[in-house]
Amino acid sequence: MFRSAALLCPIAYLNRIQSILTKAAAQLHLVEELDSLGYSEFPPGWDILGPILEKICNEAGTNCSDIMTALTGPNCCVNTSKASVLLKHEPQPTATKNIIHLSQMIRTGTIAMYDYGSEDEKRKQYGNSSPPVHDMRNIPKELPLFLGYGGQDMLADVEDVKALLNDLKDHEEGELFQVYSEEYAHADFVLGVNASQVVYDPMISFLNLH
């Protein structure tokens, strides 16, 4: 189905995620609470999200004055005007179920299918009492992949990305391309003032080749 794939800040393993906001939300089961209240889209309005962020920040004991840094890591190369633009459009809405799924993987440290909770429902969905685990080694070895990741990213942690790369170590020679920037955090890949040279020029070269 794919000729190639370019992945920026690829989130697969979540064992070492450092984002205090994200980890706290997962551990507190806050999105599950929203789901139980009938919210099928995340994030809900700021009238709902604001108190949630306040609860997370108080629980985690972190300084949330800079929400983007607390969520993504210390971005080196996003200027103030670009950061304000990003925060007007982020986070992009998705299904609450999708965020619950991510929260489950943060808590368990596994890349698995959605956990429906009750054993009866899991057996109905999967024929098993636990959600099937995805094996990243099953990614086709001949599929050209481009991976960009940063040393300051608190969502796609370097060690988690390296765990994914370890699964891909048998990829065919010349079909796995990496761009690593020690100073980049998550948002730098989108709005970094030098992202064109650091990330997008090599990515476009990869896409032109594949």
C-alpha angles and dihedrals in degrees: 000000000000129000091193140334133223112200123190117196090350112211112205110122113041100182095115102032107153101192102119093199093052095044093047092050090051095047092046092050088227096154090050087056090053090049091052088053090056101260106143096173127064128240099033118201119306089253085069100030095049096064090043091056090047090052092049093048093049092046094048094044091224133138105255096176087111102046095181094053092045089053105036107019133255102319110209102196110033111108121216096256092052092047091055090051091051093050090053089062103030139128094033112219120260137161115294086228089061092056091046088054091052090047090053091053091049090053096044101034091224133116097231141144121269115298108226092193106228118079091227092057093046091051089048092051101035108012088240139085093241133044114264115256120234114233109214089199087073091071103115109265091219095055110109109235132188116196124187120185140160137223095228098045110127094188102044095035116204094238091050090051089048089054088055091047089052088057087053096048092111092055113134114274112269095015099092117069124184133194114187127181117186093202098047125103127187101283094044089075089061105032108013110138089228097036091110091066099032100043117002102048093055091041092053089048088053092049092048089053094047 
